């Protein structure tokens, strides 16, 4: 079986007309955090609970992205809305516990091991989830969902099955509204100054990078960084275009998703090495930590010429707007120049499932967690947690779609909003109109066209991996070791002397295999064969 490339725009669709999130559900009743919910409707309680309040601890990413003067992420419009509309009617005190996004797995492992983890935790890392399942570290949520989660079951119908391990509902996967993963961008205004077209091939893109360095159209004084954001996640569209897809099966891709042993990968890294040695890459990329804000700063300061960030991230994270404020003439354009020999533009995409939500086995508040997530699944509450306060942080457009405002007041509310509506990855407003969901994710209306282009481009010839639920023991064992090793590999291979890159690539792949990569590949291949009875 060869890898299947998707030809259509992939926007996750909820198959439930009864819970369509339409703007009719966006009434003035949610415009203030003090508005109250009716007990027994969205709270999951039939009457006001008696007795001392329960404290429900909820994990919250600290992304270190708060604008100046913003309130704490643990005490703001979103948290107050949760407390007033869910906590108070249910006699529950909701307390948010912050975890640094840059070290979320390590921090979560420490909290879980010490028995001090919040009642509701989450991670994007599947090996971590499988490790918790095997060790008995997380609770079976199935019974509580059956009793307290009818709305949650409807809204997350497409993804709940992905949270089942060993026949039990150990996790609740969020719904990923937009499956596009990364989209390449370039400074179009720089191209225009140089009379260059938007690149449609790898060579045209390379020539543009050279022109950026040699002619410095951004007037950076020689500080220009033609291509930046260099890590395994964000270079995938480029490296994948060098692979020989006619020789790669779905099984091969599942066994080695990063591609270290796949045909053509060495050539991809030799090309990256060429870019580095010609001064076309960010020379300091090996020093950057995961999820750093360095790339954002490079964009807003006018140093970055091209990159492949998360799809729509320049809009979603606000740095395109800041760039325009600093330089009104600046224009970012989406591009898709990396064509493989099979004529495709292959790039990985997310599965419909997003972050995994879990409850530690030590928690006494499983029922309260499910009540909370069930409340969150109500349309009006999702709108509030995604867009904030109507008239202050968002308005409703003539097309019926909410759009975020870009005022200082709005920024104070929305800078960390993606982590409060945790059952959704991305903004969701319609069950039957993908274009509306794409438009809703244009958090700044002046960049709506850019957003839609970013989503469509990021989905072109995209592929998702097969579903294999068998835990990969070697992956659980070697996950952190291999993650650290891959960072070293990137640095050593890309920054090598051009005359040595061939041998250094081979040596680094051998070390990766010896560090656990070989064992992981072998077990993943066996798991795939067992799942698909090969």
N, C-alpha and C positions, 0 to 999 in steps of 0.2 A: 504494500500500500504506500503510495507516495503522499507527501504532505499536501493537504487540502488548503488551497488559497481561497479566501472569501472574496466574492465579487461585489458584494453589496455593502452599504453603510451599516455598521453594526452598532445599533443603539438598543440597549436592553429594553424590552417591552413587558409591562406587567399585564397579565392576561386576566383582568378582572374589571369589568365595567362598573361594578358596584362601588369600587374605591377609587375611581378616577379623580386625580388631584386637579381639579379645575379651579379657576379663579373665583367661582361662585363660593367656594369654601373659604375664601380669603376675605373675611368680613372685618368690620371695625372691632369686633369682640376680641381680636387677637392683636390689636395694634398697641396694646399696653401690657407690660409684664404683670400688672395687677389684675388683669381680667381673669375671671374664675371659670373653671370647668364644672360641668354638672356631674356630681358623684353618680357613679353607676353607668355613665355613658362612655367617656374616653378614659376613665381612670381605672376601670376594671373592678371597682368596688360597688356593691349594691347599697351601702350606707356608709356614713362616716365612721371609720374605725375608732375604737375606744382604746384606752390605755396609753402607756408612754409611747412616744414616737419611735419609729424604727430609723436608724441611720443607714442610708444606702450609699456606699462608697463607689464612685464611678471613675474609671480611668479617663484621663484627658491628655492628649499630646500637647507638650509645650514646644512649639515650633520656632520660638525665639524671633517672632515676626511682628511683635506688637508695635503699632505706631506710637510716636511720642504722645504722652498724656493719656493713653488708653487705660481703661480700668483693668484690673487683674482678670485673667481668663477664668478664674474660679468665682468671680463675683461681678457679673455684668448683666446686660439685657437678657442674654440667652439663659444663664443660670438662674436668674430671677424668674424668668418665664417658666422654667421647669419647676421651680419650687412653688410658685403661686398656682400653677395650673395642674401640676401632678402631685407634688409633694404634700402641700397643705391639705387637699381633699382626701388624701390617703393616709394622713398622719405619718408621713415619711419625711425625714430630713435628708435631702440629697446633697452629698458632699463630693466635690470633684477633686481627684487626686492626680497631680500632674506627673508625667513621665517625659523626659526629653526625647523628642522624635529621633534624634541622631543616635540614640543608644537604647531604643525601646526594647529590643529583644533581650539584651544583657540585663537591663534594669528589671524587666518583667520576670526573668528567670530568678533573679535575686529575691524579688518580692514573693514569688510563688514558693521558692525553697524555704523561705523564712516564715511562711504562713501569714504574711502581712499584706498580701495582694488585695486590691479593692474587690468589691463584690462583682463588678462588671469590668472585665479586661478584654483586650483585643490585640491582634497582631495580624500582619499580612503574611507572616512566614509559616508556610505549611509544615515544614519539618518540626518547628516548635510546637505546633498544634498536635502533630502525631506523637511527639515525645510526651506531652501532657496526657494524651489519651492512654498511652501505654503505661504510664506511671500511676494512673488513677488520680491525676492531679486536677481534673475538671469534672464538673457535675453533669449528669444526664438531664437535659432540659426538656425532653419529650413530654413527660407527664404535666409539667407546669405550662407548657405551650398549649397542650390540649385543654387545660382548664382555664387559663387566663390569657391566651393569645389568639383569639379568633381573627382579629384585624391583622395581627402580625402574620398569621398564616396566609391570609389573602394577599397581602402586599408582597411578601417574600416567597410566594409560591414558586417562582422560577429558580430560587437559589437554596431553599431549605435542604433539599436533597444533598447538596454539596457539603452540608455540615454533619452528615451521618457517617459515623465510623463504627465498625463492628456492630452495625445494626442499631445504634443508639444516636440520638440527636445531641451530640456533645457540643456542637457549636452552632451559631446562627450566622451564616454568611450574609453580609450586606449585599444589596443589589447594586451592581455597577452600571450606572445609567449610560455612560459612554465607555465603549470598549477600546477605542483607539488609545494607544499607549504613549507613543512619542510622535512628534511631527517636526521635521526640519524647517528651519527658518533662516532668513538672510536679510541684511540691510538693503532693501530695495533702493533707498535714496542714494546709497553709495554706488550701486550699480548704475543708476541713472546718471550720476555725475561722470562716470567712466564710460558711458554709452555702451554698457554691457547688458545683455538680456537676462531675464531670470534663467538660471541654469536648468537644463532638462537632462543633462548627462553628467556622469561623474567627472569627465574631463572638463566640461564647461564650468562646473563647480570649482574644480581645482584651479583653473585659470582665473576665476574670480577671486579666490583666496590669494593667489599670487599678486593680482592687481591691488587688492586691499593693502597688502604689505608694502609693495613697491611704491604705490602712489598715495597711500594714506588719505583717502577721500574724506575721512572723518576728522582730519586735522588733529590727530592725537599726539603729535610730536614724537612719532615713532613708537608709541605704546600700544598700537593696534594689535588685537588678538584675532587673526582671521578666523580660526575655528577653535571653539572652546567647549566646555562641559564634557570632559573626557572621563568616562567611566563605563563599565560593562553594560549598564542599562541603557545609557543614552547614545552609545555608538552602534547599537544593533542594526538600524537600517543600513548604515554604511558597511559594516562587516558582513552582514547577511548577503549583500549584493555580490560579494566575491565568492560565495559558496557555489559549488556545482550541484544544483538542486536536482538534476537528473540522476544523481547518484545517492541522494539522501531520502531515506524512507521515513515514515512517521515514527517508526520504532527507533531509528538512528537519532532522530531529533529528540525523542523522549529520553533516550539513554544519555545524550550529551547536549543538553539544551544550550549551553554556552558555546558549544561548537569547537572546542579545542582540538578535537580529533577529526572533525568533519573536513571533507575535501574543499580546499579554497580558503580556509581560515588563516593559514599562515600567510597567504598572499594579501589578505586584508590587513594583517598586522604589519606586514612589510610596507604597505602603502601608508599606514599611520606613522610608521617610523620615518618614512620619506618626508611626510608633512612636518614632523617634528624637527628633523634635521635641516629642513628649509626654513624653519622659523615660522611655520604657519599654524602651530598648535600653541595652546596655553602652556608655557614652559614650566609653570608651577603646579600643573594638575596633580602630580603625585603627592603633593602636600595637603590636598583638600580632603576634609572629612566628608562622610556621607551627609547629604541633606544640608550642606553648608549654604550660606547666602552669597557666596563669592560670585557665582554666575549672574545672579540678579544684579549685583553691584556692577559687574562688568558691562551689563546691558545698559543700565541707567546712566552710567558714566560715559557711555558712547565708545567703549573700547572693543566690544564684541561684534564681529562681522557675521558669523554664522554659527549655528549650533543645532542640536536636536533635543530640545527640552521635552518635558511631559506635554502631551497634547493640550493646547490652550493655556498652558501655564503662564505665558506672558500676560494674559488677560486675567486669569483666575487669581494669580498672586499679585497682580497690580503693577508689575514693573514696566509693562508697556506704557501704561498711563503716565508713570513717572518719567519714562524716557521722553514721551511727547511733551511733558511739562518742561523738562530740561531743554529739549530741542524740538520745537514744533514741526520742523521739517523732516524729522526722522520717521521712517516707515519700515515696519517689519513685514515681510511677505513669506508665506508658506511655500516650500519647494519640495519636490519629490524626484531628485535626480538619480538616485542610486538604483540602477537597473541591473539585474542579474542576467546571466547568459541565457536563461530560459525565457527572457522577455518579461519577467515579473519584477515587481518592486517589493520584495518580501520584507515584512516587518512583523514582529510578534505583537499580538493584541491580548488584552486582558480577557479572562473568562467572564461570564456574567456575574460571577461571585466576586465580591470585594473582600473587605477586611473580615476576619473571623472574630465574632463576639463570643465570649466564654464566661463561665462562672466558676471560680475555683471550688474544688470539692469541699474545702474548709468553710465556705460561706454558708451562713444560715438564712440567706435572703434570696434564694432562688426564685421563689414566687414573686417577690417584690421586683426583682430584675425583669421578669417577664411582663409584669404589669406595666412597668416603666416603658419597655420597648413596645408593648401593645398600644399604650397611650401615644407614643411617638409616631406610630404608624397611621394615626388619624390624619386626614388631609390638612386640617387647619393647623395642627401642631407641626407637621412636616414643613409647611410653608413658613411658619414663624421661625423654626430652627434653621431653615435654609436661607431665608431672606431678611429675618429680623423684624423691625418695627415699620409697619406701613406708614408712608409719608415721611419717615426719617431716614431709613436705610434702603427702602425700595418703593417703587411705584408700579402700578399696573399699566402696561402699554395698551394702545388701541387694539392690538392683536390678542389681548387677553392674557398676555404673558408677563409675569412679574420681572422687573429688571432692577438690579442693584444701582443705587445712587453712588456717586463718587465724591460726595462732600466729606469734609473732615468728620462730621457727625456720623455719617454712614460708615466710614472707615473705622471709627471707634467700636462699632458693633460687629462688623463683618470680617475683621482680619483673621479670625480663627474659626469662622462659622462652620467649616466643613467637618469639624470634629464633634459637633453637638448633635446633628442629625445622623447619628452613627449607623443607622440601618441603611443609609444610602451613600454610595460613593458617586458624587455628582448630583446636580440639581434635576429634579423630576417634576414635571407639571402635567404630562398628558400620557394616557395609555395607548393612544392610537395615532399620534402624530410625531414621528421622530424629529421632524424639522423643529417642532416646538421645544422639544427637549434640548436640541442643539442650541436653539436661540436662548433658552433659559440659562444655559451654561455660559452665555456671553454676559458675564457679570458686569461688564461695562458696555452699555448700548452703542457707544461710538465704535466699538470693535466687533460688532455682531458679525459682519462679513468675514473678518479674520477668524473668528471663532468657528463659524460653520465650515470655512475652508480648512481650518486646522483639524477638525474632527473628520471630515471627509478624506483629507489627504492621509491622515494617520491610519485610516481603515483600508486604504487601497492595497489590494493584494495581501491583506493581513492574514495571519494564521494563529490559531489557538491550539494548544497542546491537547492530547487525548486525556480523558478522565481515567485515572488509575488510583484506586483507593487503598491499595496495598501499602502499608507503611514501609518505607525504605530504611532499614535499620542502619545501614552504612551512612546514609544521608543525615540521620539523626545524630550519629556518632561524630561525623567529620564536618558537619555543616559550618561551624564557626572557624575551624581550621582552614577549610577550603575558601571561605569568604575572605579571610585575611590573606591567603596565598594568592588569590586572584588579583587583589590590589597590588601585591608585589610584582606579579607577572606583568600587569599593565605597565607599571613603571619601568621595569627592567627591559622589556621587549621594545616598547615605543621609544625609549630614550637611548637605546643602544647605538653604537656606531653602525653606520650603514653596512660596513663590511663584516659585521659580526652578528647582525640581527637574525640571520638564518640559524646559526648554531645556538644562539641564546634562546630563540623560540623553542627549538627542540629540547634544550636542557630544561627550560622552565616547564614545558608540558610533561616531561619525565618526572620532575619534582612534584608537580601537581598530581600525577597519577600515583606516585609513591606516598603522597600525603593523604591518600584516601580517595582520590578521583577515580582510580581504576576500580576500586571496590564499589563505589557509588554507581558507576556506569554499568558494571556487571549486574548489580542487583536491580537497577532500574530496567535494564533490558529484560531480565527474568520476570519482573513484575508486569511489564507490558505484555510479554508473551503469555503469561498466566491469565491476565485479564482478557485478552483477545484470542486465547486458545490457539496460539500459533505452534 
